[in-house]
Amino acid sequence: MPGWRFSLLKGDRGDEVGQYLALVELESIEARDRVAPNGRLEDTDEGRQWVTAVGPLMEQWREYVTQIPGDAPYTDYHDILG
């Protein structure tokens, strides 16, 4: 989706070595709210289209992560310094 970046990270040092983290970065709060105004991708046509398109990939991710964004409690953070 325009303005969204998804990463699958693997810890290589520290307390979570060998553990995985799915990171979702958005270019702005507006980019987030355009697709998921209430915190759920299923709330908009664009979000539903994306979920359908990446469904097979998300199933593969489930082999590596215990929680997929949107499947569990989450927190949105925004950069207050930049």
ChimeraX attribute file (.defattr): number of C-alpha atoms within 10 A of each C-alpha:
attribute: neighborCount
match mode: 1-to-1
recipient: residues
	/A:1	12
	/A:2	8
	/A:3	12
	/A:4	13
	/A:5	11
	/A:6	11
	/A:7	10
	/A:8	12
	/A:9	13
	/A:10	15
	/A:11	12
	/A:12	11
	/A:13	8
	/A:14	7
	/A:15	8
	/A:16	11
	/A:17	10
	/A:18	11
	/A:19	13
	/A:20	17
	/A:21	16
	/A:22	16
	/A:23	13
	/A:24	12
	/A:25	14
	/A:26	16
	/A:27	12
	/A:28	13
	/A:29	13
	/A:30	12
	/A:31	15
	/A:32	19
	/A:33	14
	/A:34	14
	/A:35	22
	/A:36	18
	/A:37	15
	/A:38	12
	/A:39	14
	/A:40	16
	/A:41	20
	/A:42	18
	/A:43	13
	/A:44	16
	/A:45	12
	/A:46	14
	/A:47	17
	/A:48	15
	/A:49	14
	/A:50	15
	/A:51	15
	/A:52	11
	/A:53	11
	/A:54	10
	/A:55	12
	/A:56	10
	/A:57	10
	/A:58	15
	/A:59	11
	/A:60	10
	/A:61	16
	/A:62	11
	/A:63	8
	/A:64	15
	/A:65	16
	/A:66	13
	/A:67	15
	/A:68	17
	/A:69	13
	/A:70	11
	/A:71	9
	/A:72	8
	/A:73	8
	/A:74	11
	/A:75	7
	/A:76	9
	/A:77	8
	/A:78	12
	/A:79	6
	/A:80	5
	/A:81	4
	/A:82	4
